[in-house]
Amino acid sequence: MSLSDSKARLNSAHRDLMHAWYRIEQAWRDDTSRAFKERSIDPIDKQLRAAMNALDMMDETLRRVRNECGDDRS
C-alpha cells in the first residue's frame, strides 16, 4: 500500500468519524457530551490530522529521494 493510499484511508476514516460525531452531537447536547468530545473526539481528530500531515511529509521526502536517485516511479 502506498503512502497516498494510506492517507486516503485515514482521510476517509476521519471524515466518517467526524460525520458520525456531528450526527450524534445534534441529539446529545449536555455536559457529558462536551466532556466526551474533549476527552475522546478532539484528541483523535488532532492525531489523525497529525498523521495525515506526517504522511504528506514522508511522501514528499520519498519523491525527492526517488528524483535524486533517478527512479521515475511516482
Biopython code that builds the backbone (N, CA, C, O; Angstrom):
import numpy as np
from Bio.PDB.StructureBuilder import StructureBuilder

atoms = [
    (1, "MET", "N", (0.852, -1.173, 0.000)),
    (1, "MET", "CA", (0.000, 0.000, 0.000)),
    (1, "MET", "C", (0.900, 1.240, 0.000)),
    (1, "MET", "O", (1.862, 1.321, 0.764)),
    (2, "SER", "N", (0.581, 2.180, -0.848)),
    (2, "SER", "CA", (1.375, 3.403, -0.952)),
    (2, "SER", "C", (0.995, 4.389, 0.153)),
    (2, "SER", "O", (-0.030, 4.240, 0.818)),
    (3, "LEU", "N", (1.839, 5.388, 0.328)),
    (3, "LEU", "CA", (1.544, 6.423, 1.310)),
    (3, "LEU", "C", (0.264, 7.167, 0.954)),
    (3, "LEU", "O", (-0.527, 7.511, 1.832)),
    (4, "SER", "N", (0.064, 7.414, -0.336)),
    (4, "SER", "CA", (-1.154, 8.137, -0.727)),
    (4, "SER", "C", (-2.398, 7.283, -0.463)),
    (4, "SER", "O", (-3.450, 7.816, -0.111)),
    (5, "ASP", "N", (-2.283, 5.960, -0.631)),
    (5, "ASP", "CA", (-3.407, 5.077, -0.292)),
    (5, "ASP", "C", (-3.686, 5.110, 1.207)),
    (5, "ASP", "O", (-4.839, 5.153, 1.636)),
    (6, "SER", "N", (-2.619, 5.089, 1.991)),
    (6, "SER", "CA", (-2.778, 5.143, 3.447)),
    (6, "SER", "C", (-3.417, 6.457, 3.868)),
    (6, "SER", "O", (-4.300, 6.481, 4.724)),
    (7, "LYS", "N", (-2.967, 7.545, 3.264)),
    (7, "LYS", "CA", (-3.542, 8.845, 3.611)),
    (7, "LYS", "C", (-5.016, 8.894, 3.209)),
    (7, "LYS", "O", (-5.840, 9.428, 3.951)),
    (8, "ALA", "N", (-5.348, 8.350, 2.060)),
    (8, "ALA", "CA", (-6.743, 8.342, 1.614)),
    (8, "ALA", "C", (-7.617, 7.551, 2.578)),
    (8, "ALA", "O", (-8.737, 7.962, 2.880)),
    (9, "ARG", "N", (-7.114, 6.422, 3.062)),
    (9, "ARG", "CA", (-7.879, 5.617, 4.018)),
    (9, "ARG", "C", (-8.047, 6.358, 5.343)),
    (9, "ARG", "O", (-9.130, 6.352, 5.929)),
    (10, "LEU", "N", (-6.972, 6.998, 5.812)),
    (10, "LEU", "CA", (-7.062, 7.787, 7.042)),
    (10, "LEU", "C", (-8.036, 8.949, 6.876)),
    (10, "LEU", "O", (-8.840, 9.231, 7.764)),
    (11, "ASN", "N", (-7.955, 9.610, 5.739)),
    (11, "ASN", "CA", (-8.841, 10.742, 5.470)),
    (11, "ASN", "C", (-10.300, 10.290, 5.461)),
    (11, "ASN", "O", (-11.171, 10.974, 5.999)),
    (12, "SER", "N", (-10.555, 9.156, 4.856)),
    (12, "SER", "CA", (-11.916, 8.624, 4.802)),
    (12, "SER", "C", (-12.409, 8.270, 6.206)),
    (12, "SER", "O", (-13.546, 8.578, 6.563)),
    (13, "ALA", "N", (-11.559, 7.627, 6.994)),
    (13, "ALA", "CA", (-11.935, 7.269, 8.361)),
    (13, "ALA", "C", (-12.184, 8.525, 9.195)),
    (13, "ALA", "O", (-13.121, 8.575, 9.991)),
    (14, "HIS", "N", (-11.345, 9.528, 9.005)),
    (14, "HIS", "CA", (-11.504, 10.793, 9.726)),
    (14, "HIS", "C", (-12.831, 11.450, 9.346)),
    (14, "HIS", "O", (-13.577, 11.903, 10.214)),
    (15, "ARG", "N", (-13.112, 11.497, 8.068)),
    (15, "ARG", "CA", (-14.369, 12.099, 7.591)),
    (15, "ARG", "C", (-15.570, 11.333, 8.160)),
    (15, "ARG", "O", (-16.546, 11.944, 8.594)),
    (16, "ASP", "N", (-15.497, 9.992, 8.157)),
    (16, "ASP", "CA", (-16.590, 9.180, 8.698)),
    (16, "ASP", "C", (-16.790, 9.440, 10.191)),
    (16, "ASP", "O", (-17.921, 9.573, 10.660)),
    (17, "LEU", "N", (-15.691, 9.510, 10.928)),
    (17, "LEU", "CA", (-15.778, 9.774, 12.362)),
    (17, "LEU", "C", (-16.420, 11.123, 12.636)),
    (17, "LEU", "O", (-17.335, 11.233, 13.453)),
    (18, "MET", "N", (-15.936, 12.146, 11.950)),
    (18, "MET", "CA", (-16.448, 13.488, 12.207)),
    (18, "MET", "C", (-17.907, 13.624, 11.776)),
    (18, "MET", "O", (-18.678, 14.340, 12.415)),
    (19, "HIS", "N", (-18.288, 12.948, 10.703)),
    (19, "HIS", "CA", (-19.690, 12.969, 10.268)),
    (19, "HIS", "C", (-20.576, 12.275, 11.312)),
    (19, "HIS", "O", (-21.642, 12.777, 11.667)),
    (20, "ALA", "N", (-20.121, 11.119, 11.794)),
    (20, "ALA", "CA", (-20.897, 10.395, 12.811)),
    (20, "ALA", "C", (-21.002, 11.224, 14.084)),
    (20, "ALA", "O", (-22.070, 11.303, 14.693)),
    (21, "TRP", "N", (-19.894, 11.844, 14.486)),
    (21, "TRP", "CA", (-19.950, 12.671, 15.688)),
    (21, "TRP", "C", (-20.903, 13.856, 15.493)),
    (21, "TRP", "O", (-21.644, 14.206, 16.412)),
    (22, "TYR", "N", (-20.891, 14.459, 14.338)),
    (22, "TYR", "CA", (-21.800, 15.575, 14.057)),
    (22, "TYR", "C", (-23.255, 15.143, 14.246)),
    (22, "TYR", "O", (-24.053, 15.852, 14.860)),
    (23, "ARG", "N", (-23.586, 13.957, 13.703)),
    (23, "ARG", "CA", (-24.961, 13.459, 13.834)),
    (23, "ARG", "C", (-25.320, 13.211, 15.298)),
    (23, "ARG", "O", (-26.409, 13.567, 15.748)),
    (24, "ILE", "N", (-24.400, 12.604, 16.026)),
    (24, "ILE", "CA", (-24.652, 12.319, 17.444)),
    (24, "ILE", "C", (-24.777, 13.611, 18.235)),
    (24, "ILE", "O", (-25.637, 13.744, 19.105)),
    (25, "GLU", "N", (-23.911, 14.552, 17.922)),
    (25, "GLU", "CA", (-23.877, 15.819, 18.646)),
    (25, "GLU", "C", (-25.183, 16.607, 18.506)),
    (25, "GLU", "O", (-25.524, 17.406, 19.378)),
    (26, "GLN", "N", (-25.906, 16.384, 17.420)),
    (26, "GLN", "CA", (-27.177, 17.083, 17.228)),
    (26, "GLN", "C", (-28.216, 16.670, 18.263)),
    (26, "GLN", "O", (-29.089, 17.460, 18.623)),
    (27, "ALA", "N", (-28.120, 15.437, 18.737)),
    (27, "ALA", "CA", (-29.099, 14.940, 19.707)),
    (27, "ALA", "C", (-28.550, 14.905, 21.135)),
    (27, "ALA", "O", (-29.315, 14.941, 22.099)),
    (28, "TRP", "N", (-27.243, 14.835, 21.264)),
    (28, "TRP", "CA", (-26.628, 14.682, 22.587)),
    (28, "TRP", "C", (-25.925, 15.983, 22.954)),
    (28, "TRP", "O", (-24.759, 16.182, 22.614)),
    (29, "ARG", "N", (-26.618, 16.844, 23.632)),
    (29, "ARG", "CA", (-26.103, 18.172, 23.968)),
    (29, "ARG", "C", (-26.182, 18.398, 25.473)),
    (29, "ARG", "O", (-27.120, 19.012, 25.982)),
    (30, "ASP", "N", (-25.184, 17.890, 26.161)),
    (30, "ASP", "CA", (-25.126, 18.151, 27.596)),
    (30, "ASP", "C", (-23.659, 18.188, 28.024)),
    (30, "ASP", "O", (-22.756, 18.080, 27.194)),
    (31, "ASP", "N", (-23.438, 18.339, 29.315)),
    (31, "ASP", "CA", (-22.066, 18.419, 29.811)),
    (31, "ASP", "C", (-21.286, 17.128, 29.540)),
    (31, "ASP", "O", (-20.083, 17.165, 29.278)),
    (32, "THR", "N", (-21.972, 16.001, 29.604)),
    (32, "THR", "CA", (-21.312, 14.722, 29.351)),
    (32, "THR", "C", (-20.851, 14.626, 27.901)),
    (32, "THR", "O", (-19.756, 14.131, 27.634)),
    (33, "SER", "N", (-21.669, 15.091, 26.969)),
    (33, "SER", "CA", (-21.259, 15.040, 25.558)),
    (33, "SER", "C", (-20.077, 15.965, 25.301)),
    (33, "SER", "O", (-19.167, 15.618, 24.548)),
    (34, "ARG", "N", (-20.087, 17.132, 25.918)),
    (34, "ARG", "CA", (-18.964, 18.054, 25.757)),
    (34, "ARG", "C", (-17.687, 17.468, 26.343)),
    (34, "ARG", "O", (-16.612, 17.599, 25.757)),
    (35, "ALA", "N", (-17.804, 16.825, 27.492)),
    (35, "ALA", "CA", (-16.634, 16.184, 28.110)),
    (35, "ALA", "C", (-16.132, 15.031, 27.239)),
    (35, "ALA", "O", (-14.925, 14.854, 27.074)),
    (36, "PHE", "N", (-17.059, 14.249, 26.685)),
    (36, "PHE", "CA", (-16.660, 13.145, 25.808)),
    (36, "PHE", "C", (-15.923, 13.675, 24.582)),
    (36, "PHE", "O", (-14.902, 13.124, 24.173)),
    (37, "LYS", "N", (-16.447, 14.740, 24.008)),
    (37, "LYS", "CA", (-15.796, 15.329, 22.836)),
    (37, "LYS", "C", (-14.385, 15.795, 23.176)),
    (37, "LYS", "O", (-13.439, 15.528, 22.435)),
    (38, "GLU", "N", (-14.253, 16.490, 24.294)),
    (38, "GLU", "CA", (-12.934, 16.987, 24.692)),
    (38, "GLU", "C", (-11.969, 15.854, 25.030)),
    (38, "GLU", "O", (-10.781, 15.935, 24.720)),
    (39, "ARG", "N", (-12.472, 14.811, 25.658)),
    (39, "ARG", "CA", (-11.632, 13.707, 26.113)),
    (39, "ARG", "C", (-11.344, 12.686, 25.006)),
    (39, "ARG", "O", (-10.287, 12.055, 25.004)),
    (40, "SER", "N", (-12.275, 12.525, 24.073)),
    (40, "SER", "CA", (-12.140, 11.448, 23.085)),
    (40, "SER", "C", (-12.067, 11.925, 21.643)),
    (40, "SER", "O", (-11.111, 11.607, 20.937)),
    (41, "ILE", "N", (-13.053, 12.678, 21.200)),
    (41, "ILE", "CA", (-13.134, 13.063, 19.793)),
    (41, "ILE", "C", (-12.018, 14.034, 19.404)),
    (41, "ILE", "O", (-11.336, 13.834, 18.398)),
    (42, "ASP", "N", (-11.837, 15.089, 20.209)),
    (42, "ASP", "CA", (-10.823, 16.095, 19.868)),
    (42, "ASP", "C", (-9.408, 15.512, 19.774)),
    (42, "ASP", "O", (-8.693, 15.822, 18.821)),
    (43, "PRO", "N", (-8.977, 14.667, 20.744)),
    (43, "PRO", "CA", (-7.630, 14.082, 20.597)),
    (43, "PRO", "C", (-7.488, 13.186, 19.365)),
    (43, "PRO", "O", (-6.446, 13.192, 18.711)),
    (44, "ILE", "N", (-8.530, 12.418, 19.050)),
    (44, "ILE", "CA", (-8.467, 11.571, 17.851)),
    (44, "ILE", "C", (-8.381, 12.443, 16.607)),
    (44, "ILE", "O", (-7.592, 12.166, 15.703)),
    (45, "ASP", "N", (-9.186, 13.491, 16.557)),
    (45, "ASP", "CA", (-9.160, 14.426, 15.430)),
    (45, "ASP", "C", (-7.751, 14.999, 15.255)),
    (45, "ASP", "O", (-7.215, 15.025, 14.146)),
    (46, "LYS", "N", (-7.164, 15.452, 16.351)),
    (46, "LYS", "CA", (-5.817, 16.038, 16.301)),
    (46, "LYS", "C", (-4.781, 15.010, 15.842)),
    (46, "LYS", "O", (-3.911, 15.328, 15.030)),
    (47, "GLN", "N", (-4.867, 13.788, 16.354)),
    (47, "GLN", "CA", (-3.918, 12.746, 15.977)),
    (47, "GLN", "C", (-4.060, 12.338, 14.516)),
    (47, "GLN", "O", (-3.060, 12.107, 13.836)),
    (48, "LEU", "N", (-5.289, 12.248, 14.031)),
    (48, "LEU", "CA", (-5.493, 11.898, 12.622)),
    (48, "LEU", "C", (-4.947, 12.986, 11.704)),
    (48, "LEU", "O", (-4.324, 12.686, 10.686)),
    (49, "ARG", "N", (-5.179, 14.244, 12.060)),
    (49, "ARG", "CA", (-4.639, 15.342, 11.255)),
    (49, "ARG", "C", (-3.107, 15.318, 11.253)),
    (49, "ARG", "O", (-2.481, 15.535, 10.215)),
    (50, "ALA", "N", (-2.509, 15.054, 12.411)),
    (50, "ALA", "CA", (-1.046, 14.972, 12.505)),
    (50, "ALA", "C", (-0.518, 13.803, 11.673)),
    (50, "ALA", "O", (0.508, 13.929, 11.005)),
    (51, "ALA", "N", (-1.208, 12.680, 11.712)),
    (51, "ALA", "CA", (-0.782, 11.517, 10.932)),
    (51, "ALA", "C", (-0.858, 11.810, 9.432)),
    (51, "ALA", "O", (0.039, 11.435, 8.678)),
    (52, "MET", "N", (-1.922, 12.476, 9.005)),
    (52, "MET", "CA", (-2.040, 12.804, 7.581)),
    (52, "MET", "C", (-0.959, 13.797, 7.155)),
    (52, "MET", "O", (-0.420, 13.693, 6.053)),
    (53, "ASN", "N", (-0.641, 14.756, 8.020)),
    (53, "ASN", "CA", (0.450, 15.685, 7.717)),
    (53, "ASN", "C", (1.784, 14.950, 7.638)),
    (53, "ASN", "O", (2.600, 15.235, 6.762)),
    (54, "ALA", "N", (2.006, 14.011, 8.545)),
    (54, "ALA", "CA", (3.244, 13.233, 8.521)),
    (54, "ALA", "C", (3.338, 12.405, 7.239)),
    (54, "ALA", "O", (4.413, 12.297, 6.649)),
    (55, "LEU", "N", (2.227, 11.823, 6.811)),
    (55, "LEU", "CA", (2.228, 11.061, 5.561)),
    (55, "LEU", "C", (2.549, 11.963, 4.373)),
    (55, "LEU", "O", (3.266, 11.549, 3.462)),
    (56, "ASP", "N", (2.035, 13.178, 4.371)),
    (56, "ASP", "CA", (2.366, 14.135, 3.308)),
    (56, "ASP", "C", (3.871, 14.413, 3.287)),
    (56, "ASP", "O", (4.497, 14.430, 2.227)),
    (57, "MET", "N", (4.432, 14.628, 4.462)),
    (57, "MET", "CA", (5.864, 14.911, 4.542)),
    (57, "MET", "C", (6.705, 13.713, 4.107)),
    (57, "MET", "O", (7.710, 13.870, 3.413)),
    (58, "MET", "N", (6.287, 12.517, 4.517)),
    (58, "MET", "CA", (7.009, 11.308, 4.109)),
    (58, "MET", "C", (6.907, 11.105, 2.596)),
    (58, "MET", "O", (7.884, 10.728, 1.950)),
    (59, "ASP", "N", (5.737, 11.355, 2.042)),
    (59, "ASP", "CA", (5.542, 11.206, 0.602)),
    (59, "ASP", "C", (6.446, 12.166, -0.164)),
    (59, "ASP", "O", (7.070, 11.785, -1.155)),
    (60, "GLU", "N", (6.514, 13.407, 0.296)),
    (60, "GLU", "CA", (7.387, 14.394, -0.354)),
    (60, "GLU", "C", (8.855, 13.984, -0.242)),
    (60, "GLU", "O", (9.613, 14.126, -1.202)),
    (61, "THR", "N", (9.250, 13.485, 0.904)),
    (61, "THR", "CA", (10.633, 13.028, 1.077)),
    (61, "THR", "C", (10.937, 11.870, 0.129)),
    (61, "THR", "O", (11.997, 11.843, -0.498)),
    (62, "LEU", "N", (10.031, 10.933, 0.023)),
    (62, "LEU", "CA", (10.241, 9.801, -0.893)),
    (62, "LEU", "C", (10.309, 10.259, -2.349)),
    (62, "LEU", "O", (11.101, 9.731, -3.129)),
    (63, "ARG", "N", (9.488, 11.231, -2.713)),
    (63, "ARG", "CA", (9.550, 11.758, -4.085)),
    (63, "ARG", "C", (10.908, 12.379, -4.372)),
    (63, "ARG", "O", (11.483, 12.163, -5.439)),
    (64, "ARG", "N", (11.421, 13.154, -3.412)),
    (64, "ARG", "CA", (12.737, 13.775, -3.596)),
    (64, "ARG", "C", (13.836, 12.724, -3.697)),
    (64, "ARG", "O", (14.733, 12.835, -4.532)),
    (65, "VAL", "N", (13.763, 11.710, -2.851)),
    (65, "VAL", "CA", (14.759, 10.637, -2.884)),
    (65, "VAL", "C", (14.719, 9.922, -4.228)),
    (65, "VAL", "O", (15.757, 9.673, -4.841)),
    (66, "ARG", "N", (13.515, 9.595, -4.679)),
    (66, "ARG", "CA", (13.390, 8.914, -5.973)),
    (66, "ARG", "C", (13.915, 9.796, -7.109)),
    (66, "ARG", "O", (14.581, 9.307, -8.022)),
    (67, "ASN", "N", (13.617, 11.079, -7.050)),
    (67, "ASN", "CA", (14.068, 12.004, -8.067)),
    (67, "ASN", "C", (15.598, 12.088, -8.073)),
    (67, "ASN", "O", (16.230, 12.037, -9.128)),
    (68, "GLU", "N", (16.175, 12.217, -6.879)),
    (68, "GLU", "CA", (17.624, 12.339, -6.779)),
    (68, "GLU", "C", (18.353, 11.050, -7.135)),
    (68, "GLU", "O", (19.509, 11.075, -7.555)),
    (69, "CYS", "N", (17.665, 9.921, -6.963)),
    (69, "CYS", "CA", (18.278, 8.633, -7.285)),
    (69, "CYS", "C", (17.962, 8.177, -8.707)),
    (69, "CYS", "O", (18.396, 7.107, -9.134)),
    (70, "GLY", "N", (17.204, 8.995, -9.434)),
    (70, "GLY", "CA", (16.891, 8.664, -10.816)),
    (70, "GLY", "C", (15.791, 7.626, -10.979)),
    (70, "GLY", "O", (15.680, 7.014, -12.042)),
    (71, "ASP", "N", (14.986, 7.417, -9.964)),
    (71, "ASP", "CA", (13.877, 6.479, -10.044)),
    (71, "ASP", "C", (12.656, 7.235, -10.558)),
    (71, "ASP", "O", (12.227, 8.207, -9.936)),
    (72, "ASP", "N", (12.093, 6.801, -11.685)),
    (72, "ASP", "CA", (10.983, 7.516, -12.330)),
    (72, "ASP", "C", (9.629, 7.233, -11.699)),
    (72, "ASP", "O", (8.647, 7.882, -12.060)),
    (73, "ARG", "N", (9.539, 6.280, -10.762)),
    (73, "ARG", "CA", (8.235, 5.960, -10.156)),
    (73, "ARG", "C", (7.733, 7.152, -9.358)),
    (73, "ARG", "O", (8.519, 7.891, -8.765)),
    (74, "SER", "N", (6.407, 7.333, -9.348)),
    (74, "SER", "CA", (5.789, 8.413, -8.556)),
    (74, "SER", "C", (4.851, 7.859, -7.550)),
    (74, "SER", "O", (4.239, 8.615, -6.794)),
]
sb = StructureBuilder()
sb.init_structure("model")
sb.init_model(0)
sb.init_chain("A")
sb.init_seg("    ")
for serial, (resi, resn, name, xyz) in enumerate(atoms, 1):
    if name == "N":
        sb.init_residue(resn, " ", resi, " ")
    sb.init_atom(name, np.array(xyz, "f"), 0.0, 1.0, " ", f" {name:<3s}", serial, name[0])
structure = sb.get_structure()
